[in-house]
Amino acid sequence: MKEFTTDISGYRPKVSQSEIEKVITDTTSGTTGKEKRVYYTRADLDKTVGIFMKGLSEVVEKKCIVCFPDTGPDSLGDLIARAIRNLGAEPVMAQKDMTYREILELCDGCDSFVGFPQMLIALTRIKPGLFKKALISGDYCINVDYKIPVYPHYGSREMGLAGAISCRCRNGMHMRPDVDAEILEDGELVITTHLEAMPLERYRTGDYTCIIDGKCDCGSDWVKIGPVSRHNPIEKLDDEMFSKYEDLIDWRGDTLVFKDEIDKKPLFEGKRYL
C-alpha cells in the first residue's frame, strides 16, 4: 500500500500550465505540511460548482446571503454564487470589512444563509428568525442550537473545496464520489482524490471523523461521514464555554463581541483567501 502523503509543497500539476484555471497558495489550520499550491482545471472547478449545487439545493429558495470570501473569479464565494444562480436563486455577497449592521442590511429578504458557523450564530442572535435554513462550513461546526435546520458541509482545497455535503436527512455528510475516504485508527481522515489537475493519493487531512455505515434514507449511495473536527482542544473548549451565552456573538478574536455591538466588524474571518 502506498505511503501517506503529508507534504504537497513541491507538488506539480498533472496537466499542462495552459490547462490550469486557478491556483491557491496558502497554509491552513485544517491540513498538514508547509505552504502549498493547489491547482484546478476548468473541469475541476465545474465539478465543484456541481457538488455545491447538490448541497445548496436543500437550502436555498429565492435569495441567499453568502458569508464566504469573494475575492474574484473562481474564488470560493464566486463558485458558491454560481451554484446558487444555477439553482434559479439570487446570491447576495457579504464583503470583507463590513460591520454586523451592514451585513444585516444585506440580509433583508434573504431566506437562507451560507457561510461560517460563527457568522450564522452572530446574525441569528442579533435578529432571531432571520433565515429558514443554513449551510455552514469552513471551520469546526460549533454544537449549538441554531434554531433553524442547518446543513453542514465539509471541504478543503485539496479536495476541490467541495468535499462532503448534507442531504435532506441531516445525519451525516456524503463524500463526493471522486474522493475516496479512509479513516485511520485514531480517526484521522485520509483522502485519495481523482481531480484533473492535482490528484492526490492517501493524503492525510489532519481532520477527524468516522464513516457512517449503511444506506442513507435519502437514497444516495455516496459514502457518508460523521461530524468533522480538528484536534484543537483550546478552540473546542472556548466554543463549548462561550456559545452558552446568548448575548455573545463573537469570541474567536482577542476580545468578546456582544449582540448590541453591531457596528463592530467580525473578529473571525476564517479562510479569507480562497
C-alpha positions as a printed NumPy array, in Angstrom:
array([[  0.   ,   0.   ,   0.   ],
       [  1.248,   3.467,  -0.866],
       [  2.724,   5.559,   1.941],
       [  0.768,   8.539,   3.195],
       [  1.069,  11.915,   1.509],
       [  1.597,  14.709,   4.038],
       [  3.604,  17.401,   2.26 ],
       [  2.438,  18.714,  -1.11 ],
       [  4.504,  21.916,  -1.066],
       [  6.536,  20.705,  -4.054],
       [  3.661,  19.087,  -5.934],
       [  3.309,  19.834,  -9.622],
       [  0.056,  19.613, -11.603],
       [ -0.632,  16.598, -13.821],
       [ -1.787,  18.753, -16.728],
       [ -0.073,  21.46 , -18.758],
       [  0.12 ,  25.001, -17.39 ],
       [ -2.222,  26.16 , -20.147],
       [ -4.977,  23.976, -18.652],
       [ -4.661,  25.466, -15.154],
       [ -7.505,  27.874, -14.395],
       [ -6.856,  28.593, -10.717],
       [ -4.056,  28.244,  -8.159],
       [ -4.457,  28.664,  -4.396],
       [ -1.273,  29.229,  -2.393],
       [ -1.63 ,  29.178,   1.365],
       [ -1.274,  27.253,   4.598],
       [ -4.37 ,  26.273,   6.56 ],
       [ -5.358,  25.144,  10.033],
       [ -7.055,  22.067,   8.678],
       [ -4.343,  20.389,   6.606],
       [ -0.784,  19.363,   7.328],
       [  2.508,  20.41 ,   5.749],
       [  4.235,  23.594,   4.597],
       [  2.883,  26.365,   2.394],
       [  1.282,  24.657,  -0.554],
       [ -0.099,  25.304,  -4.008],
       [ -3.286,  23.617,  -5.123],
       [ -4.165,  23.624,  -8.824],
       [ -7.517,  23.366, -10.611],
       [ -8.59 ,  22.963, -14.221],
       [-11.868,  24.318, -15.563],
       [-13.311,  20.797, -15.312],
       [-12.295,  20.624, -11.62 ],
       [-13.992,  23.956, -10.885],
       [-17.127,  22.966, -12.78 ],
       [-17.329,  19.746, -10.738],
       [-17.074,  21.825,  -7.57 ],
       [-19.986,  24.005,  -8.689],
       [-21.979,  20.836,  -9.354],
       [-21.304,  19.482,  -5.852],
       [-22.208,  22.86 ,  -4.345],
       [-25.493,  22.752,  -6.251],
       [-26.375,  19.382,  -4.733],
       [-25.769,  20.657,  -1.205],
       [-27.367,  24.063,  -1.737],
       [-30.489,  22.572,  -3.331],
       [-31.6  ,  21.572,   0.182],
       [-31.154,  25.125,   1.488],
       [-31.739,  27.972,  -0.96 ],
       [-35.151,  29.147,  -2.141],
       [-35.181,  32.615,  -3.707],
       [-32.464,  34.736,  -2.105],
       [-29.375,  33.67 ,  -0.133],
       [-26.746,  35.64 ,   1.803],
       [-23.221,  34.283,   1.216],
       [-20.721,  34.965,   4.012],
       [-17.687,  33.384,   2.387],
       [-14.689,  35.116,   0.763],
       [-15.462,  36.53 ,  -2.68 ],
       [-12.016,  37.568,  -3.887],
       [-12.599,  37.351,  -7.616],
       [-13.385,  34.877, -10.398],
       [-13.422,  31.24 ,  -9.236],
       [-12.949,  32.177,  -5.564],
       [-14.966,  30.19 ,  -3.036],
       [-17.627,  32.891,  -2.885],
       [-17.809,  33.138,  -6.672],
       [-18.224,  29.356,  -7.109],
       [-20.986,  29.288,  -4.489],
       [-22.725,  32.269,  -6.106],
       [-22.551,  30.478,  -9.461],
       [-24.157,  27.381,  -7.936],
       [-26.936,  29.462,  -6.362],
       [-27.681,  31.194,  -9.666],
       [-27.737,  27.822, -11.429],
       [-30.48 ,  26.798,  -8.98 ],
       [-32.528,  29.834, -10.01 ],
       [-31.94 ,  31.825,  -6.811],
       [-30.182,  35.129,  -6.117],
       [-26.878,  35.226,  -4.185],
       [-26.134,  38.272,  -2.022],
       [-22.434,  38.592,  -1.238],
       [-21.198,  39.899,   2.12 ],
       [-17.891,  41.692,   1.693],
       [-14.778,  41.776,   3.843],
       [-14.592,  44.692,   6.336],
       [-18.378,  45.025,   6.603],
       [-19.827,  45.549,  10.081],
       [-22.525,  43.309,  11.512],
       [-25.047,  46.091,  10.859],
       [-24.062,  46.281,   7.184],
       [-24.285,  42.513,   6.784],
       [-27.705,  42.502,   8.467],
       [-28.913,  45.114,   5.987],
       [-27.799,  42.825,   3.133],
       [-29.837,  40.007,   4.665],
       [-33.107,  41.846,   4.035],
       [-35.309,  39.487,   2.024],
       [-32.869,  36.556,   2.245],
       [-34.466,  33.233,   3.12 ],
       [-31.219,  31.297,   3.585],
       [-27.608,  31.612,   4.759],
       [-24.339,  30.132,   3.501],
       [-21.149,  30.795,   5.45 ],
       [-19.072,  30.249,   8.569],
       [-20.828,  28.839,  11.674],
       [-19.684,  31.764,  13.827],
       [-21.314,  34.272,  11.469],
       [-24.599,  32.362,  11.482],
       [-24.585,  32.337,  15.282],
       [-23.905,  36.099,  15.336],
       [-26.612,  37.076,  12.844],
       [-29.321,  34.852,  14.309],
       [-28.589,  36.006,  17.851],
       [-28.813,  39.643,  16.789],
       [-32.03 ,  39.025,  14.834],
       [-33.78 ,  35.701,  15.542],
       [-35.883,  34.255,  12.744],
       [-33.694,  35.825,  10.052],
       [-33.363,  32.682,   7.897],
       [-35.317,  29.499,   7.163],
       [-32.292,  27.254,   6.549],
       [-28.496,  27.474,   6.513],
       [-25.458,  25.719,   5.054],
       [-22.392,  26.09 ,   7.266],
       [-18.789,  25.187,   6.522],
       [-15.217,  26.421,   6.586],
       [-14.485,  25.614,  10.207],
       [-15.453,  23.361,  13.084],
       [-19.27 ,  23.39 ,  13.189],
       [-19.995,  24.597,  16.721],
       [-22.506,  22.44 ,  18.579],
       [-25.212,  24.979,  19.466],
       [-28.934,  25.28 ,  18.805],
       [-29.056,  27.321,  15.605],
       [-32.875,  27.479,  15.882],
       [-33.22 ,  26.531,  12.169],
       [-32.348,  23.479,  10.049],
       [-28.58 ,  23.557,   9.463],
       [-26.745,  21.611,   6.733],
       [-23.013,  21.172,   7.486],
       [-20.653,  20.977,   4.526],
       [-17.05 ,  19.764,   4.629],
       [-14.351,  20.734,   2.185],
       [-10.713,  21.629,   1.729],
       [ -8.56 ,  22.988,  -1.055],
       [ -7.088,  19.545,  -1.67 ],
       [-10.492,  18.025,  -2.449],
       [-11.643,  20.86 ,  -4.693],
       [-13.284,  22.936,  -1.901],
       [-16.426,  20.765,  -2.03 ],
       [-15.758,  17.542,  -0.145],
       [-18.89 ,  16.299,   1.612],
       [-22.451,  17.637,   1.686],
       [-25.514,  17.162,   3.878],
       [-28.669,  15.674,   2.389],
       [-32.269,  16.184,   3.492],
       [-31.762,  13.631,   6.301],
       [-29.093,  15.782,   8.026],
       [-27.488,  12.844,   9.849],
       [-24.049,  12.905,   8.253],
       [-22.364,  14.228,   5.12 ],
       [-21.988,  12.457,   1.783],
       [-18.473,  12.431,   0.321],
       [-18.238,  13.463,  -3.316],
       [-17.812,  10.316,  -5.458],
       [-14.421,  11.296,  -6.91 ],
       [-12.83 ,  11.457,  -3.438],
       [-12.113,   8.178,  -1.616],
       [-12.188,   8.291,   2.184],
       [-10.048,   6.217,   4.556],
       [-10.148,   6.507,   8.352],
       [ -7.031,   5.791,  10.417],
       [ -7.135,   4.133,  13.836],
       [ -7.072,   7.497,  15.603],
       [ -9.943,   8.781,  13.441],
       [ -7.927,  10.929,  11.03 ],
       [ -9.422,  11.254,   7.557],
       [ -7.174,  10.234,   4.654],
       [ -8.317,  11.045,   1.124],
       [ -7.471,   9.889,  -2.376],
       [ -8.736,  12.395,  -4.911],
       [ -9.388,  11.984,  -8.615],
       [ -9.325,  15.599,  -9.681],
       [ -7.858,  16.511, -13.049],
       [ -5.107,  18.979, -12.182],
       [ -3.92 ,  17.653,  -8.849],
       [ -4.935,  14.096,  -7.921],
       [ -3.66 ,  13.027,  -4.508],
       [ -3.148,   9.539,  -3.112],
       [ -3.636,   8.799,   0.605],
       [ -3.4  ,  12.424,   1.689],
       [ -3.614,  12.979,   5.457],
       [ -6.021,  15.842,   6.056],
       [ -5.43 ,  16.493,   9.748],
       [ -9.218,  16.305,  10.195],
       [-11.   ,  13.658,  12.26 ],
       [-14.279,  11.915,  11.552],
       [-15.849,   8.482,  11.046],
       [-17.592,   6.643,   8.22 ],
       [-21.301,   6.035,   8.8  ],
       [-22.231,   2.561,   7.584],
       [-25.47 ,   1.634,   5.882],
       [-27.629,   3.129,   3.154],
       [-28.868,   6.647,   3.767],
       [-32.628,   7.186,   3.789],
       [-32.171,   9.854,   1.105],
       [-31.301,   7.059,  -1.348],
       [-27.759,   8.241,  -2.161],
       [-25.026,   5.612,  -2.378],
       [-22.266,   8.175,  -1.744],
       [-20.11 ,   7.3  ,   1.286],
       [-21.296,   9.144,   4.381],
       [-19.086,  10.581,   7.135],
       [-19.894,  11.945,  10.57 ],
       [-19.08 ,  15.362,  12.029],
       [-15.548,  16.6  ,  11.256],
       [-13.317,  18.079,  13.93 ],
       [ -9.724,  19.147,  14.397],
       [ -7.509,  18.381,  17.342],
       [ -7.609,  21.869,  18.824],
       [ -8.79 ,  21.386,  22.433],
       [ -8.47 ,  25.084,  23.34 ],
       [-10.72 ,  26.166,  20.469],
       [-13.289,  23.492,  21.322],
       [-13.238,  24.497,  24.99 ],
       [-13.797,  28.15 ,  24.027],
       [-16.721,  27.17 ,  21.814],
       [-18.323,  24.995,  24.479],
       [-17.952,  27.699,  27.111],
       [-18.752,  30.913,  25.223],
       [-21.503,  29.546,  22.955],
       [-23.751,  29.134,  26.006],
       [-24.006,  32.915,  26.465],
       [-26.792,  34.156,  24.182],
       [-25.607,  37.778,  24.402],
       [-22.241,  36.851,  22.851],
       [-21.97 ,  36.824,  19.061],
       [-18.2  ,  36.5  ,  18.509],
       [-15.482,  35.052,  20.726],
       [-12.865,  33.904,  18.203],
       [-10.728,  37.056,  18.303],
       [ -8.766,  38.792,  21.065],
       [-11.899,  40.384,  22.558],
       [-15.529,  39.412,  23.014],
       [-18.318,  40.964,  20.925],
       [-21.855,  41.246,  22.287],
       [-25.035,  41.423,  20.247],
       [-25.602,  45.131,  20.974],
       [-22.236,  45.935,  19.321],
       [-23.392,  45.508,  15.732],
       [-21.274,  48.375,  14.433],
       [-18.174,  46.28 ,  15.026],
       [-16.629,  44.12 ,  12.332],
       [-16.44 ,  40.339,  12.71 ],
       [-13.303,  39.319,  14.568],
       [-13.064,  35.894,  13.   ],
       [-12.78 ,  35.923,   9.228],
       [-11.979,  32.275,   8.564],
       [-10.406,  31.243,   5.268],
       [-10.432,  34.638,   3.573],
       [ -8.084,  33.864,   0.668],
       [ -9.986,  31.091,  -1.109]])
